[in-house]
Amino acid sequence: MKAMSLDLVRGSIDEVDRKVQIDWIMPRYLSMDHLQVLVNRLDAWQLKMDHIIRSVENGSEELVRGNI
């Protein structure tokens, strides 16, 4: 997301389908090593979001049962 905000890459993020599509990368700026770092950060972000979603879903069950 930071790379998108800095206009280093262009693309779209589909939160519903959990997909990121990169359409354009600034020439001569992102090497393969840079791209691997970006992939690693996106993977870490996805794991964090999955954890947050599970936490919210588990918490919502308690709300429905009235335990809070």
Buried (B, 14 or more C-beta within 10 A) or exposed (E): EEBBEEEBBEEEEEEEEEEBEBEEBEEEEBEEEEBEEBEEEBEEEEEEEEEEEEEEEEEEEEEEEEEE
